[in-house]
């Protein structure tokens, strides 16, 4: 028979083992967190490869689900946030890069009103892997992007879309401008690089006043342009930064010109 000391040692060993196994066993919260991570990874894998849309017989790249959303939601958007488009309001078929400032999630509808072709929107990766949005992202060919713009895959996918003759839209500010000021948020690079690498024209647009419920918003579309002076050259980071700065200045100029014309019109009316 075991003596009392041996029994005590066995009991202590058993208790220690039980404590270790209890410590190793994940809690409910840990299991739930791991499950969310697995689901997130699966969704991220789905949006990794951006869907391309072949051109029809007339050369138009049509996204049927995108068109359905446009017909369904554009009237609702206009009722809540009325707006008026100015300038180059009809964009031709083929590859274009829409670039504009960003105030609300509704801003995506302004470029959509200028074409019946589909538009691939650059959006935060975290949004695209969210429930429901994950499926929507696939159907409209959205391109997931990291906030700091360091994702090489994002650039490669965007180039693949443009080389297929399709349109993309990006907001260089990276997030909605909630400052209430006149200045744009700092621009993230990338739009100029995509334009130069794929020789695609940029379609600039600027939202001239912050959209407010039942208040008219003016949105100006400038003439498309290309960075032809940078084509077929070996470029440095400084070159791309200069091109991005030129792009930002063009948006400011668009807004300033529109506001100046409005003031002139009011004075002429008097």
C-alpha positions as CSV (number, residue, x, y, z in Angstrom):
1,X,0.0,0.0,0.0
2,X,1.1,3.6,-0.7
3,X,2.1,5.5,2.3
4,X,0.4,8.9,2.9
5,X,3.3,10.9,1.5
6,X,3.2,9.0,-1.8
7,X,-0.6,9.5,-2.0
8,X,0.0,13.2,-1.4
9,X,2.6,13.4,-4.1
10,X,0.2,11.6,-6.6
11,X,-2.6,13.9,-5.7
12,X,-0.4,16.9,-6.2
13,X,0.8,15.6,-9.6
14,X,-2.7,14.9,-10.7
15,X,-3.8,18.4,-9.7
16,X,-0.9,19.9,-11.5
17,X,-1.7,18.0,-14.7
18,X,-5.4,19.0,-14.4
19,X,-4.3,22.6,-14.0
20,X,-2.1,22.4,-17.1
21,X,-4.8,20.8,-19.3
22,X,-7.2,23.5,-18.1
23,X,-4.7,26.2,-18.9
24,X,-4.2,24.7,-22.4
25,X,-7.9,24.4,-23.2
26,X,-9.0,27.6,-25.0
27,X,-11.8,29.6,-23.6
28,X,-15.0,30.3,-25.4
29,X,-13.8,33.8,-26.3
30,X,-10.6,32.4,-27.7
31,X,-12.4,29.8,-29.8
32,X,-14.8,32.4,-31.1
33,X,-11.9,34.7,-32.0
34,X,-10.1,31.9,-33.9
35,X,-13.3,31.1,-35.7
36,X,-13.7,34.7,-36.8
37,X,-10.0,34.7,-38.0
38,X,-10.7,31.6,-40.1
39,X,-13.8,33.1,-41.7
40,X,-12.0,36.4,-42.3
41,X,-9.1,34.6,-44.0
42,X,-11.5,32.7,-46.3
43,X,-13.3,35.9,-47.3
44,X,-10.0,37.6,-47.9
45,X,-9.0,34.8,-50.2
46,X,-12.2,35.2,-52.2
47,X,-11.5,38.9,-52.9
48,X,-7.8,38.3,-53.6
49,X,-8.4,37.8,-57.3
50,X,-10.5,40.6,-58.7
51,X,-13.2,39.5,-61.2
52,X,-12.8,40.8,-64.7
53,X,-15.7,41.6,-67.0
54,X,-15.3,40.8,-70.7
55,X,-16.4,43.4,-73.3
56,X,-19.6,42.8,-75.2
57,X,-20.0,43.0,-79.0
58,X,-20.1,46.8,-78.8
59,X,-16.9,47.0,-76.7
60,X,-18.6,47.9,-73.4
61,X,-17.6,46.2,-70.1
62,X,-21.0,45.7,-68.4
63,X,-21.5,44.6,-64.8
64,X,-25.1,43.6,-64.5
65,X,-25.2,43.6,-60.7
66,X,-23.5,47.1,-60.7
67,X,-26.2,48.3,-63.2
68,X,-29.0,46.8,-61.0
69,X,-27.6,48.6,-57.9
70,X,-27.3,51.8,-59.9
71,X,-31.0,51.7,-61.0
72,X,-32.1,50.8,-57.5
73,X,-30.0,53.1,-55.3
74,X,-29.1,56.2,-57.5
75,X,-32.7,57.6,-57.2
76,X,-32.6,57.1,-53.4
77,X,-29.3,58.8,-53.2
78,X,-30.5,61.8,-55.2
79,X,-33.6,62.2,-53.0
80,X,-31.6,62.2,-49.8
81,X,-28.5,64.0,-51.0
82,X,-29.5,66.0,-54.1
83,X,-26.7,67.0,-56.5
84,X,-25.8,68.5,-59.8
85,X,-23.1,67.2,-62.1
86,X,-21.0,69.8,-64.1
87,X,-18.4,69.5,-66.8
88,X,-17.4,66.3,-68.5
89,X,-20.5,64.2,-67.6
90,X,-20.2,61.5,-70.2
91,X,-17.1,59.3,-70.1
92,X,-16.4,57.1,-73.1
93,X,-15.9,53.4,-73.1
94,X,-12.5,51.8,-72.2
95,X,-10.0,52.2,-69.4
96,X,-10.2,55.3,-67.2
97,X,-9.1,56.0,-63.7
98,X,-11.7,58.1,-61.8
99,X,-9.9,60.2,-59.1
100,X,-11.8,62.5,-56.7
101,X,-12.1,63.7,-53.1
102,X,-14.2,61.8,-50.6
103,X,-16.8,62.8,-48.1
104,X,-19.4,60.0,-47.7
105,X,-20.0,56.4,-48.8
106,X,-22.5,57.8,-51.3
107,X,-19.7,59.4,-53.3
108,X,-19.4,56.2,-55.4
109,X,-22.5,57.2,-57.2
110,X,-21.1,60.3,-58.8
111,X,-18.7,58.5,-61.2
112,X,-21.4,55.8,-61.8
113,X,-23.7,58.5,-63.3
114,X,-21.2,59.2,-66.1
115,X,-21.1,55.7,-67.6
116,X,-23.2,52.6,-68.2
117,X,-20.0,50.5,-68.0
118,X,-19.0,48.9,-64.7
119,X,-16.5,50.6,-62.4
120,X,-14.1,48.7,-60.1
121,X,-13.9,50.6,-56.8
122,X,-10.8,50.5,-54.6
123,X,-12.0,49.9,-51.1
124,X,-10.5,49.1,-47.7
125,X,-9.8,45.4,-47.4
126,X,-11.5,45.2,-44.1
127,X,-14.8,46.4,-45.7
128,X,-14.6,43.8,-48.5
129,X,-14.4,40.9,-46.1
130,X,-17.3,41.9,-44.0
131,X,-20.5,39.8,-44.1
132,X,-22.7,40.6,-47.2
133,X,-20.2,43.1,-48.6
134,X,-17.9,40.2,-49.4
135,X,-20.4,38.9,-51.9
136,X,-21.2,42.4,-53.2
137,X,-17.4,43.0,-53.7
138,X,-17.1,39.9,-55.8
139,X,-20.1,40.8,-58.0
140,X,-18.8,44.4,-58.8
141,X,-15.2,43.5,-59.0
142,X,-14.1,45.7,-56.1
143,X,-10.3,45.9,-55.4
144,X,-9.2,45.5,-51.8
145,X,-6.6,47.9,-50.6
146,X,-4.6,48.4,-47.4
147,X,-4.9,51.9,-45.8
148,X,-1.2,52.7,-46.1
149,X,-1.2,51.9,-49.9
150,X,1.7,49.4,-49.4
151,X,-0.1,46.4,-50.9
152,X,1.7,45.5,-54.1
153,X,-1.1,43.0,-54.9
154,X,-3.6,45.9,-55.0
155,X,-1.5,47.7,-57.6
156,X,-1.1,44.6,-59.7
157,X,-4.8,43.8,-59.6
158,X,-5.7,47.4,-60.6
159,X,-3.3,47.2,-63.5
160,X,-4.8,44.0,-64.6
161,X,-8.3,45.6,-64.7
162,X,-7.1,48.6,-66.6
163,X,-5.2,46.5,-69.2
164,X,-8.5,44.6,-69.7
165,X,-10.0,48.0,-70.8
166,X,-12.1,48.5,-67.7
167,X,-12.6,51.5,-65.4
168,X,-11.5,51.9,-61.8
169,X,-12.3,54.5,-59.2
170,X,-10.0,55.5,-56.3
171,X,-10.2,58.2,-53.6
172,X,-6.6,59.1,-52.8
173,X,-7.5,60.5,-49.4
174,X,-7.9,56.9,-48.4
175,X,-10.9,57.6,-46.1
176,X,-13.8,60.0,-45.7
177,X,-12.9,63.6,-45.0
178,X,-14.6,64.4,-41.7
179,X,-12.5,67.4,-40.8
180,X,-15.0,70.0,-42.0
181,X,-12.1,72.0,-43.6
182,X,-11.4,73.1,-47.1
183,X,-8.2,71.1,-47.5
184,X,-8.1,67.6,-48.8
185,X,-6.7,64.9,-46.5
186,X,-3.1,63.9,-47.4
187,X,-3.2,62.0,-50.7
188,X,-1.9,58.4,-50.8
189,X,0.1,57.7,-54.0
190,X,-0.9,55.2,-56.6
191,X,-3.3,56.8,-59.0
192,X,-0.6,58.5,-61.1
193,X,1.5,55.3,-61.1
194,X,-1.4,53.3,-62.4
195,X,-2.1,55.8,-65.1
196,X,1.6,56.0,-66.2
197,X,2.2,52.2,-66.1
198,X,-0.9,51.3,-68.1
199,X,-1.1,54.5,-70.2
200,X,-4.7,55.0,-69.0
201,X,-6.4,58.5,-68.9
202,X,-7.4,59.9,-65.6
203,X,-10.9,61.3,-65.2
204,X,-10.7,63.9,-62.4
205,X,-13.8,65.0,-60.4
206,X,-14.2,67.1,-57.3
207,X,-17.1,67.4,-54.8
208,X,-17.2,71.1,-54.3
209,X,-19.2,71.2,-51.1
210,X,-19.8,68.6,-48.4
211,X,-23.0,66.6,-49.1
212,X,-25.8,67.3,-46.6
213,X,-29.3,65.9,-46.4
214,X,-31.7,67.7,-48.7
215,X,-29.0,70.3,-49.6
216,X,-27.7,70.6,-53.2
217,X,-24.2,69.3,-53.8
218,X,-22.1,70.4,-56.8
219,X,-19.8,67.8,-58.4
220,X,-17.5,68.9,-61.2
221,X,-15.9,66.5,-63.7
222,X,-12.9,67.8,-65.5
223,X,-11.6,66.8,-68.9
224,X,-9.7,63.5,-68.9
225,X,-5.9,63.8,-69.2
226,X,-2.9,61.6,-69.3
227,X,0.6,61.9,-67.9
228,X,2.2,61.5,-71.4
229,X,5.3,63.3,-70.4
230,X,6.1,60.4,-68.1
231,X,5.5,57.6,-70.6
232,X,8.3,55.3,-71.8
233,X,10.8,56.7,-69.2
234,X,12.6,55.2,-66.3
235,X,11.0,57.0,-63.4
236,X,12.0,57.5,-59.8
237,X,9.8,57.8,-56.7
238,X,10.2,61.6,-56.9
239,X,8.7,61.5,-60.4
240,X,5.6,59.6,-59.2
241,X,5.3,62.0,-56.2
242,X,5.4,64.9,-58.6
243,X,2.7,63.4,-60.7
244,X,0.5,62.7,-57.7
245,X,1.0,66.4,-56.6
246,X,0.0,67.6,-60.1
247,X,-3.1,65.4,-59.8
248,X,-4.1,66.9,-56.4
249,X,-3.5,70.5,-57.8
250,X,-5.8,69.7,-60.7
251,X,-8.6,68.8,-58.3
252,X,-8.1,72.0,-56.4
253,X,-8.0,74.0,-59.6
254,X,-11.3,72.3,-60.7
255,X,-13.0,73.4,-57.5
256,X,-11.6,76.9,-57.6
257,X,-12.6,77.5,-61.2
258,X,-16.1,76.3,-60.5
259,X,-16.5,78.5,-57.5
260,X,-15.1,81.5,-59.4
261,X,-17.6,80.9,-62.2
262,X,-20.5,80.7,-59.7
263,X,-19.5,84.0,-58.2
264,X,-19.2,85.6,-61.6
265,X,-22.6,84.3,-62.6
266,X,-24.2,85.7,-59.4
267,X,-22.6,89.1,-60.0
268,X,-23.7,89.1,-63.6
269,X,-27.2,88.3,-62.6
270,X,-27.4,91.4,-60.4
